Amino acid sequence: MPFRIVRSPLLPLCLLATPLGAGEFVTSKGETVTMHRVETMTCEQIETSLAEIDSTRYRENAPTNHDPADDSLFAYEQDLAHALFRLCVIARRPLPETETATAAEAQASNR
């Protein structure tokens, strides 16, 4: 079976949307952002990465990105935001006093 070469005008967009090298992403505006594995990051690292992404102005403060070439970065930014909320807000939130008291009473009664 002979091979066929297919030329697509979308190929350059696909190449831009994939991370380069060791976790680097080049936005459609030419800014480079380092993309780390979210599950290994601390709260401070997540906040720093979100600030770095924001500083590129790749989506101009809009709720979504304008250029499909930036879809991977937008998905990564959303993952970071979810991780920040889950790990750094919810997991660190202290229990209200009533829940703390109830938990302490339950532990005392188990002794």
Contacts in CASP RR format, 6 or more apart in sequence:
PFRMAT RR
TARGET T0000
AUTHOR 0000-0000-0000
METHOD contacts of the structure
MODEL  1
MPFRIVRSPLLPLCLLATPLGAGEFVTSKGETVTMHRVETMTCEQIETSL
AEIDSTRYRENAPTNHDPADDSLFAYEQDLAHALFRLCVIARRPLPETET
ATAAEAQASNR
13 68 0 8 1.000
13 69 0 8 1.000
16 26 0 8 1.000
16 28 0 8 1.000
16 69 0 8 1.000
17 68 0 8 1.000
17 69 0 8 1.000
17 70 0 8 1.000
17 71 0 8 1.000
17 72 0 8 1.000
18 72 0 8 1.000
19 25 0 8 1.000
19 35 0 8 1.000
19 72 0 8 1.000
20 26 0 8 1.000
23 34 0 8 1.000
23 35 0 8 1.000
23 36 0 8 1.000
24 32 0 8 1.000
24 33 0 8 1.000
24 34 0 8 1.000
24 35 0 8 1.000
25 32 0 8 1.000
25 33 0 8 1.000
25 34 0 8 1.000
25 35 0 8 1.000
25 72 0 8 1.000
25 73 0 8 1.000
25 76 0 8 1.000
26 32 0 8 1.000
26 33 0 8 1.000
27 33 0 8 1.000
27 56 0 8 1.000
27 58 0 8 1.000
27 69 0 8 1.000
27 70 0 8 1.000
27 73 0 8 1.000
28 58 0 8 1.000
28 67 0 8 1.000
28 69 0 8 1.000
28 70 0 8 1.000
29 56 0 8 1.000
29 57 0 8 1.000
29 58 0 8 1.000
31 56 0 8 1.000
31 57 0 8 1.000
31 58 0 8 1.000
33 49 0 8 1.000
33 52 0 8 1.000
33 53 0 8 1.000
33 56 0 8 1.000
33 73 0 8 1.000
34 49 0 8 1.000
34 52 0 8 1.000
35 49 0 8 1.000
35 73 0 8 1.000
35 76 0 8 1.000
36 45 0 8 1.000
36 49 0 8 1.000
38 46 0 8 1.000
38 76 0 8 1.000
38 79 0 8 1.000
38 80 0 8 1.000
38 83 0 8 1.000
39 83 0 8 1.000
41 49 0 8 1.000
41 80 0 8 1.000
41 83 0 8 1.000
43 84 0 8 1.000
43 87 0 8 1.000
43 88 0 8 1.000
43 92 0 8 1.000
46 80 0 8 1.000
46 83 0 8 1.000
46 84 0 8 1.000
46 87 0 8 1.000
46 88 0 8 1.000
47 84 0 8 1.000
47 88 0 8 1.000
49 80 0 8 1.000
50 77 0 8 1.000
50 80 0 8 1.000
50 81 0 8 1.000
50 84 0 8 1.000
53 73 0 8 1.000
53 76 0 8 1.000
53 77 0 8 1.000
53 80 0 8 1.000
58 65 0 8 1.000
58 67 0 8 1.000
58 70 0 8 1.000
58 73 0 8 1.000
59 65 0 8 1.000
59 66 0 8 1.000
59 70 0 8 1.000
59 74 0 8 1.000
60 66 0 8 1.000
64 74 0 8 1.000
65 71 0 8 1.000
65 73 0 8 1.000
65 74 0 8 1.000
94 100 0 8 1.000
95 103 0 8 1.000
END
